[in-house]
Amino acid sequence: QVQLVESGGGLVQPGGSLRLSCVASINIFSFAAVGWYRQAPGKERELVASIAVGGIINYADSVKDRFTISRDMKNAAYLRMNNLKPEDTAVYYCKTFYRSRDLWGQGTQVTVSS
């Protein structure tokens, strides 16, 4: 069974940076799309950034020019987050699509607070 494991979350002050990692148990990112999502308390899960199979990248308006998504074309994807704001506080998840089903990681908590 393919698994995704996120890491890199933590507590950071406003204006700080974090780099999230998503590691898969197989080299899935050589052929599958990947997305980073987040869910804040009391809110719905939202797409933050994604890389399509063909390599097209999209960002939510709220994170453009601050977040950067990337992948190594093997088994890892990343989300570099700069100039973090309190409203970025959420659990961050990576997701991919494999054998006709969505695969999610367990999430990593990001808290932006002074």
DSSP file (Angstrom, degrees, kcal/mol; ACC not computed):
  #  RESIDUE AA STRUCTURE BP1 BP2  ACC     N-H-->O    O-->H-N    N-H-->O    O-->H-N    TCO  KAPPA ALPHA  PHI   PSI    X-CA   Y-CA   Z-CA
    1    1 A Q              0   0    0      0, 0.0     2,-0.3     0, 0.0    24,-0.0   0.000 360.0 360.0 360.0 130.7    0.0    0.0    0.0
    2    2 A V        -     0   0    0     22,-0.1     2,-0.4    96,-0.0    96,-0.1  -0.544 360.0-169.0 -75.0 135.0    1.4    3.4   -1.0
    3    3 A Q        -     0   0    0     -2,-0.3    22,-1.7   100,-0.1     2,-0.4  -0.943  14.2-153.1-126.4 148.6    1.8    5.8    1.9
    4    4 A L  E     -A   24   0A   0    100,-0.4   102,-0.5    -2,-0.4     2,-0.5  -0.968  10.5-168.6-117.7 135.8    2.6    9.5    2.1
    5    5 A V  E     -A   23   0A   0     18,-2.1    18,-2.5    -2,-0.4     2,-0.2  -0.975   4.8-158.9-129.4 119.8    4.3   11.0    5.1
    6    6 A E  E     +A   22   0A   0     -2,-0.5     2,-0.3    16,-0.2    16,-0.2  -0.643  18.0 162.5 -93.2 153.2    4.5   14.7    5.7
    7    7 A S  E     +A   21   0A   0     14,-2.0    14,-2.7    -2,-0.2   101,-0.1  -0.964  37.5  73.8-155.7 169.5    7.1   16.4    8.0
    8    8 A G        +     0   0    0     -2,-0.3    11,-0.3     1,-0.3    14,-0.0   0.356  60.6 130.9 105.6  -5.3    8.6   19.8    8.6
    9    9 A G        +     0   0    0     12,-0.1     2,-0.3     9,-0.1    -1,-0.3  -0.162  23.0 121.5 -72.7 174.9    5.7   21.6   10.4
   10   10 A G  E     -d  110   0B   0     99,-0.8   101,-2.8    98,-0.1     2,-0.5  -0.983  60.9 -48.1 162.5-169.0    6.1   23.5   13.6
   11   11 A L  E     +d  111   0B   0     -2,-0.3     2,-0.3    99,-0.2   101,-0.2  -0.843  55.1 167.9 -98.5 129.8    5.8   26.8   15.4
   12   12 A V  E     -d  112   0B   0     99,-2.7   101,-2.0    -2,-0.5     3,-0.1  -0.986  33.0-114.0-141.5 149.3    7.2   29.8   13.7
   13   13 A Q    >   -     0   0    0     -2,-0.3     3,-2.4    99,-0.2    71,-0.2  -0.450  50.8 -80.6 -78.1 154.7    6.9   33.6   14.2
   14   14 A P  T 3  S+     0   0    0      0, 0.0    71,-0.2     0, 0.0    -1,-0.1  -0.297 121.5  28.7 -54.1 137.5    5.1   35.8   11.6
   15   15 A G  T 3  S+     0   0    0     69,-3.2    68,-0.6     1,-0.3    70,-0.1   0.280  99.3 119.5  90.9 -10.1    7.5   36.5    8.8
   16   16 A G    <   -     0   0    0     -3,-2.4    68,-2.4    68,-0.3     2,-0.3  -0.096  54.8-125.9 -81.4-177.0    9.3   33.2    9.3
   17   17 A S        +     0   0    0     65,-0.2     2,-0.3    66,-0.2    65,-0.2  -0.933  20.0 180.0-133.0 152.3    9.8   30.3    6.9
   18   18 A L  E     - B   0  81A   0     63,-2.0    63,-3.2    -2,-0.3     2,-0.5  -0.977  17.2-145.7-143.6 155.5    9.2   26.6    6.9
   19   19 A R  E     - B   0  80A   0    -11,-0.3     2,-0.3    -2,-0.3    61,-0.2  -0.969  15.9-158.2-125.4 116.7    9.8   23.8    4.4
   20   20 A L  E     - B   0  79A   0     59,-2.8    59,-2.1    -2,-0.5     2,-0.4  -0.691   6.0-158.1 -91.4 144.8    7.4   20.9    4.4
   21   21 A S  E     -AB   7  78A   0    -14,-2.7   -14,-2.0    -2,-0.3     2,-0.4  -0.934   9.3-165.9-121.7 147.3    8.3   17.5    3.0
   22   22 A C  E     -AB   6  77A   0     55,-2.5    55,-2.2    -2,-0.4     2,-0.5  -0.966  11.4-170.1-131.8 114.6    6.1   14.8    1.7
   23   23 A V  E     -AB   5  76A   0    -18,-2.5   -18,-2.1    -2,-0.4     2,-0.2  -0.917   6.2-154.5-112.4 129.3    7.7   11.4    1.2
   24   24 A A  E     -A    4   0A   0     51,-3.0   -20,-0.2    -2,-0.5   -22,-0.1  -0.650  23.0-126.5 -99.2 156.9    6.0    8.5   -0.6
   25   25 A S  S    S+     0   0    0    -22,-1.7     2,-0.3    -2,-0.2   -21,-0.1   0.572  96.8  32.8 -81.2  -8.4    6.7    4.8   -0.2
   26   26 A I  S    S-     0   0    0    -23,-0.2     2,-2.5    49,-0.1     3,-0.3  -0.901 101.4 -91.4-135.9 170.2    7.2    4.5   -3.9
   27   27 A N    >   +     0   0    0     -2,-0.3     3,-0.9     1,-0.2    48,-0.2  -0.352  69.5 143.4 -78.9  62.1    8.6    6.7   -6.7
   28   28 A I  G >>  +     0   0    0     -2,-2.5     4,-1.8     1,-0.2     3,-1.8   0.772  52.7  69.7 -76.5 -27.5    5.2    8.0   -7.4
   29   29 A F  G 34 S+     0   0    0     45,-1.7    -1,-0.2    -3,-0.3    44,-0.2   0.433  82.3  74.7 -79.3   4.8    6.1   11.6   -8.2
   30   30 A S  G <4 S+     0   0    0     -3,-0.9    -1,-0.3    44,-0.6    -2,-0.1   0.643 120.3   9.3 -81.5 -15.1    7.8   10.6  -11.4
   31   31 A F  T <4 S+     0   0    0     -3,-1.8     2,-0.3    43,-0.2    -2,-0.2   0.474 114.8  76.8-140.2  -7.4    4.3   10.1  -12.9
   32   32 A A  S  < S-     0   0    0     -4,-1.8     2,-0.1    20,-0.1    66,-0.1  -0.803  72.2-115.7-114.4 152.1    1.6   11.4  -10.6
   33   33 A A        -     0   0    0     -2,-0.3    64,-0.6    64,-0.2     2,-0.4  -0.376  30.0-156.0 -72.7 159.9    0.4   14.9   -9.7
   34   34 A V  E     -FE  51  96B   0     17,-2.1    17,-2.8    62,-0.2     2,-0.4  -1.000   9.6-172.7-141.9 143.1    0.8   16.2   -6.2
   35   35 A G  E     -FE  50  95B   0     60,-2.5    60,-2.4    -2,-0.4     2,-0.5  -0.976  16.9-143.2-134.2 150.0   -1.0   18.8   -4.2
   36   36 A W  E     +FE  49  94B   0     13,-3.1    12,-3.1    -2,-0.4    13,-1.6  -0.952  26.2 179.0-108.2 131.0   -0.6   20.5   -0.8
   37   37 A Y  E     -FE  47  93B   0     56,-3.3    56,-2.7    -2,-0.5     2,-0.3  -0.819  10.0-158.2-123.7 163.3   -3.7   21.2    1.1
   38   38 A R  E     -FE  46  92B   0      8,-2.3     8,-2.8    -2,-0.3     2,-0.4  -0.995   5.7-161.8-143.5 153.8   -4.4   22.8    4.5
   39   39 A Q  E     - E   0  91B   0     52,-2.2    52,-2.2    -2,-0.3     6,-0.2  -0.951   8.0-162.9-137.8 116.3   -7.2   22.8    7.0
   40   40 A A    >   -     0   0    0      4,-0.4     3,-2.2    -2,-0.4    50,-0.1  -0.590  45.0 -76.3 -90.9 157.9   -7.6   25.4    9.7
   41   41 A P  T 3  S+     0   0    0      0, 0.0    -1,-0.1     0, 0.0     3,-0.1  -0.297 118.5   6.5 -56.3 129.9   -9.8   24.8   12.7
   42   42 A G  T 3  S+     0   0    0      1,-0.3     2,-0.3    -3,-0.1    -2,-0.0   0.515 113.8 100.4  76.8   4.8  -13.4   25.2   11.8
   43   43 A K  S <  S-     0   0    0     -3,-2.2    -1,-0.3     1,-0.0     2,-0.1  -0.809  75.4-102.9-121.2 162.2  -12.7   25.6    8.1
   44   44 A E        -     0   0    0     -2,-0.3    -4,-0.4     1,-0.1     2,-0.2  -0.436  45.9 -93.5 -77.7 155.9  -12.8   23.4    5.1
   45   45 A R        -     0   0    0     -6,-0.2     2,-0.3    -2,-0.1    -6,-0.2  -0.489  49.3-165.4 -67.7 137.5   -9.7   21.8    3.6
   46   46 A E  E     -F   38   0B   0     -8,-2.8    -8,-2.3    -2,-0.2     2,-0.4  -0.942  23.5-110.5-130.2 150.0   -8.4   24.0    0.8
   47   47 A L  E     +F   37   0B   0     -2,-0.3   -10,-0.3   -10,-0.2     3,-0.1  -0.627  31.2 175.9 -77.1 130.3   -5.9   23.5   -2.0
   48   48 A V  E     -     0   0B   0    -12,-3.1    12,-2.6     1,-0.4     2,-0.3   0.821  63.6 -16.1-100.0 -47.3   -2.7   25.6   -1.4
   49   49 A A  E     -FG  36  59B   0    -13,-1.6   -13,-3.1    10,-0.2    -1,-0.4  -0.988  60.2-172.2-159.2 152.8   -0.5   24.5   -4.3
   50   50 A S  E     -FG  35  58B   0      8,-2.2     8,-2.1    -2,-0.3     2,-0.5  -0.996  17.5-150.4-150.8 153.7   -0.3   21.8   -6.9
   51   51 A I  E     -FG  34  57B   0    -17,-2.8   -17,-2.1    -2,-0.3     6,-0.2  -0.992  25.4-144.2-122.9 121.3    1.9   20.3   -9.7
   52   52 A A    >   -     0   0    0      4,-2.9     3,-1.7    -2,-0.5   -20,-0.1  -0.245  31.8 -97.9 -77.3 170.4    0.0   18.6  -12.5
   53   53 A V  T 3  S+     0   0    0      1,-0.3    -1,-0.1     2,-0.1   -21,-0.0   0.890 126.8  49.6 -55.8 -41.1    1.3   15.5  -14.3
   54   54 A G  T 3  S-     0   0    0      2,-0.1    -1,-0.3     1,-0.1   -21,-0.0   0.499 124.8-102.6 -79.3  -3.3    2.6   17.7  -17.1
   55   55 A G    <   +     0   0    0     -3,-1.7     2,-0.2     1,-0.3    -2,-0.1   0.417  68.7 149.4 100.8  -1.8    4.3   20.0  -14.6
   56   56 A I        -     0   0    0     -5,-0.1    -4,-2.9     1,-0.0     2,-0.4  -0.487  33.7-150.0 -68.8 134.3    1.9   22.9  -14.6
   57   57 A I  E     -G   51   0B   0     -6,-0.2     2,-0.4    -2,-0.2    -6,-0.2  -0.868  15.1-175.8-110.9 137.7    2.0   24.6  -11.1
   58   58 A N  E     -G   50   0B   0     -8,-2.1    -8,-2.2    -2,-0.4     2,-0.3  -0.976   3.3-167.3-131.6 148.2   -0.9   26.4   -9.5
   59   59 A Y  E     -G   49   0B   0     -2,-0.4   -10,-0.2   -10,-0.2     2,-0.2  -0.957  28.9-109.6-130.0 149.1   -1.2   28.4   -6.2
   60   60 A A    >>  -     0   0    0    -12,-2.6     3,-1.8    -2,-0.3     4,-1.0  -0.508  36.0-117.5 -67.5 147.4   -4.0   29.7   -4.2
   61   61 A D  T 34 S+     0   0    0      1,-0.3     3,-0.5     2,-0.2    -1,-0.1   0.838 111.9  63.5 -57.5 -33.0   -4.1   33.5   -4.4
   62   62 A S  T 34 S+     0   0    0      1,-0.2    -1,-0.3     3,-0.0   -14,-0.1   0.675 112.3  33.4 -68.8 -16.6   -3.5   33.7   -0.6
   63   63 A V  T X> S+     0   0    0     -3,-1.8     4,-2.3   -15,-0.2     3,-2.2   0.435  82.7 129.2-119.7  -1.9   -0.1   32.1   -0.9
   64   64 A K  T 3< S+     0   0    0     -4,-1.0     4,-0.1    -3,-0.5   -15,-0.0  -0.261  80.2  14.1 -56.8 140.5    1.2   33.3   -4.3
   65   65 A D  T 34 S+     0   0    0      2,-0.4    -1,-0.3     1,-0.1     3,-0.1   0.426 126.2  61.5  72.6   0.4    4.7   34.8   -4.2
   66   66 A R  T <4 S+     0   0    0     -3,-2.2    16,-2.3     1,-0.2     2,-0.3   0.656  96.9  52.0-119.6 -34.4    5.2   33.4   -0.7
   67   67 A F  E  <  -C   81   0A   0     -4,-2.3     2,-0.4    14,-0.2    -2,-0.4  -0.792  59.6-165.3-108.8 148.4    4.9   29.6   -1.1
   68   68 A T  E     -C   80   0A   0     12,-2.6    12,-3.2    -2,-0.3     2,-0.3  -0.984   5.0-157.9-135.1 123.9    6.8   27.4   -3.6
   69   69 A I  E     +C   79   0A   0     -2,-0.4     2,-0.3    10,-0.2    10,-0.2  -0.780  22.4 158.8 -97.7 143.6    5.9   23.8   -4.5
   70   70 A S  E     -C   78   0A   0      8,-1.8     8,-3.0    -2,-0.3     2,-0.3  -0.959  20.4-159.7-153.1 169.6    8.4   21.4   -5.9
   71   71 A R  E     -C   77   0A   0     -2,-0.3     6,-0.2     6,-0.3    -2,-0.0  -0.967  23.3-134.6-149.5 160.8    9.1   17.7   -6.4
   72   72 A D        -     0   0    0      4,-2.3     5,-0.1    -2,-0.3     3,-0.1   0.344  44.5-117.6-101.5   6.7   12.1   15.6   -7.0
   73   73 A M  S    S+     0   0    0      3,-0.4   -43,-0.1   -44,-0.2     4,-0.1   0.667  99.2  65.8  64.3  18.5   10.5   13.4   -9.7
   74   74 A K  S    S-     0   0    0      2,-0.4   -45,-1.7   -45,-0.1   -44,-0.6   0.294 120.5 -41.8-126.3 -97.7   11.0   10.4   -7.4
   75   75 A N  S    S+     0   0    0    -48,-0.2   -51,-3.0   -47,-0.2     2,-0.4   0.193 106.0  80.1-129.6  19.4    9.3   10.0   -4.1
   76   76 A A  E     -B   23   0A   0    -53,-0.2    -4,-2.3   -55,-0.0    -3,-0.4  -0.982  43.1-178.7-134.4 142.5    9.4   13.5   -2.5
   77   77 A A  E     -BC  22  71A   0    -55,-2.2   -55,-2.5    -2,-0.4     2,-0.3  -0.942  13.5-160.3-131.0 155.1    7.5   16.7   -2.8
   78   78 A Y  E     -BC  21  70A   0     -8,-3.0    -8,-1.8    -2,-0.3     2,-0.4  -0.923  16.4-157.8-137.4 156.9    8.1   19.9   -0.9
   79   79 A L  E     -BC  20  69A   0    -59,-2.1   -59,-2.8    -2,-0.3     2,-0.5  -0.902  12.7-161.5-136.2 108.2    6.3   23.1    0.0
   80   80 A R  E     -BC  19  68A   0    -12,-3.2   -12,-2.6    -2,-0.4     2,-0.5  -0.794  10.4-166.3 -89.4 126.8    8.6   26.0    0.8
   81   81 A M  E     +BC  18  67A   0    -63,-3.2   -63,-2.0    -2,-0.5     2,-0.3  -0.956   8.9 177.7-121.6 116.4    6.7   28.7    2.8
   82   82 A N        +     0   0    0    -16,-2.3   -65,-0.2    -2,-0.5   -66,-0.2  -0.750  61.4  20.1-113.5 161.9    8.1   32.2    3.3
   83   83 A N  S    S-     0   0    0    -68,-0.6    -1,-0.2    -2,-0.3   -66,-0.2   0.911  84.6-158.4  48.5  51.3    6.8   35.3    5.0
   84   84 A L        -     0   0    0    -68,-2.4   -69,-3.2    -3,-0.3   -68,-0.3  -0.266   7.3-157.9 -65.6 146.2    4.4   33.2    7.0
   85   85 A K    >   -     0   0    0    -71,-0.2     3,-2.4   -70,-0.1     4,-0.3  -0.842  31.5-108.8-121.7 157.2    1.3   34.8    8.5
   86   86 A P  G >  S+     0   0    0      0, 0.0     3,-1.7     0, 0.0    26,-0.4   0.843 117.7  62.8 -55.0 -32.8   -1.0   33.9   11.4
   87   87 A E  G 3  S+     0   0    0      1,-0.3   -47,-0.0   -47,-0.0    -3,-0.0   0.564  89.0  69.6 -72.2  -6.1   -3.7   33.0    8.9
   88   88 A D  G <  S+     0   0    0     -3,-2.4    -1,-0.3    24,-0.1     2,-0.2   0.517  70.4 121.4 -83.3  -5.7   -1.4   30.3    7.5
   89   89 A T    <   +     0   0    0     -3,-1.7     2,-0.3    -4,-0.3    22,-0.2  -0.414  40.5 105.1 -61.8 124.3   -1.9   28.3   10.7
   90   90 A A  E    S- H   0 110B   0     20,-2.0    20,-2.9    -2,-0.2     2,-0.5  -0.967  76.2 -79.6-178.6 171.0   -3.4   24.9    9.8
   91   91 A V  E     -EH  39 109B   0    -52,-2.2   -52,-2.2    -2,-0.3     2,-0.4  -0.866  48.3-146.8 -89.1 129.2   -2.7   21.3    9.4
   92   92 A Y  E     -EH  38 108B   0     16,-2.9    16,-2.0    -2,-0.5     2,-0.3  -0.850  17.5-175.2-105.4 133.2   -1.0   20.8    6.0
   93   93 A Y  E     -E   37   0B   0    -56,-2.7   -56,-3.3    -2,-0.4     2,-0.4  -0.926  16.2-144.8-124.4 146.3   -1.5   17.6    3.9
   94   94 A C  E     -E   36   0B   0     -2,-0.3    11,-1.9   -58,-0.2     2,-0.3  -0.851  20.8-171.1-104.9 153.6   -0.1   16.3    0.7
   95   95 A K  E     +EI  35 104B   0    -60,-2.4   -60,-2.5    -2,-0.4     2,-0.3  -0.998  10.8 171.7-143.5 142.5   -2.2   14.4   -1.7
   96   96 A T  E     -EI  34 103B   0      7,-2.1     7,-3.0    -2,-0.3     2,-0.4  -0.837  29.0-118.8-138.1-179.3   -1.6   12.4   -4.8
   97   97 A F  E     + I   0 102B   0    -64,-0.6     2,-0.4    -2,-0.3     5,-0.2  -0.987  34.7 164.6-130.1 123.8   -3.7   10.1   -7.1
   98   98 A Y  E >   - I   0 101B   0      3,-2.7     3,-0.9    -2,-0.4    -2,-0.1  -0.986  63.0  -6.9-147.6 129.3   -2.8    6.5   -7.6
   99   99 A R  T 3  S-     0   0    0     -2,-0.4    -1,-0.1     1,-0.2     3,-0.1   0.924 128.7 -50.9  51.2  50.6   -4.7    3.6   -9.0
  100  100 A S  T 3  S+     0   0    0      1,-0.1     2,-0.3    -3,-0.1    -1,-0.2   0.669 119.8  92.2  67.9  20.4   -8.0    5.5   -9.3
  101  101 A R  E <  S-I   98   0B   0     -3,-0.9    -3,-2.7     2,-0.0     2,-0.2  -0.998  75.0-111.5-144.4 151.0   -8.0    6.8   -5.7
  102  102 A D  E     -I   97   0B   0     -2,-0.3     2,-0.5    -5,-0.2    -5,-0.2  -0.562  28.3-156.3 -74.6 139.8   -6.8    9.8   -3.8
  103  103 A L  E     -I   96   0B   0     -7,-3.0    -7,-2.1    -2,-0.2     2,-0.3  -0.984  11.6-171.8-119.8 128.2   -4.0    9.2   -1.4
  104  104 A W  E     -I   95   0B   0     -2,-0.5  -100,-0.4    -9,-0.2    -9,-0.2  -0.877  16.6-133.9-118.2 148.1   -3.5   11.5    1.6
  105  105 A G        -     0   0    0    -11,-1.9  -100,-0.2    -2,-0.3     3,-0.1  -0.289  34.4-103.8 -83.4-178.0   -0.8   11.9    4.2
  106  106 A Q        -     0   0    0   -102,-0.5  -101,-0.1     1,-0.2   -13,-0.1   0.617  62.0-118.8 -86.7 -13.0   -1.5   12.2    7.9
  107  107 A G        -     0   0    0    -13,-0.1     2,-0.4     1,-0.1   -14,-0.2   0.067  14.0-122.6  95.2 155.1   -0.8   15.9    7.9
  108  108 A T  E     - H   0  92B   0    -16,-2.0   -16,-2.9  -101,-0.1     2,-0.3  -0.998  25.3-121.1-137.4 134.0    1.7   18.2    9.7
  109  109 A Q  E     - H   0  91B   0     -2,-0.4   -99,-0.8   -18,-0.2     2,-0.5  -0.560  22.9-170.6 -81.2 131.0    0.8   21.1   11.9
  110  110 A V  E     -dH  10  90B   0    -20,-2.9   -20,-2.0    -2,-0.3     2,-0.5  -0.987   4.9-176.5-118.2 123.9    2.0   24.6   11.1
  111  111 A T  E     -d   11   0B   0   -101,-2.8   -99,-2.7    -2,-0.5     2,-0.7  -0.980   8.4-166.9-123.7 123.1    1.4   27.3   13.7
  112  112 A V  E     +d   12   0B   0     -2,-0.5     2,-0.3   -26,-0.4   -99,-0.2  -0.923  33.6 131.7-111.6 110.5    2.3   30.9   13.0
  113  113 A S              0   0    0   -101,-2.0    -2,-0.1    -2,-0.7   -28,-0.0  -0.994 360.0 360.0-158.3 147.8    2.3   33.0   16.2
  114  114 A S              0   0    0     -2,-0.3  -101,-0.1  -101,-0.2    -1,-0.1   0.414 360.0 360.0 -93.4 360.0    4.4   35.4   18.1
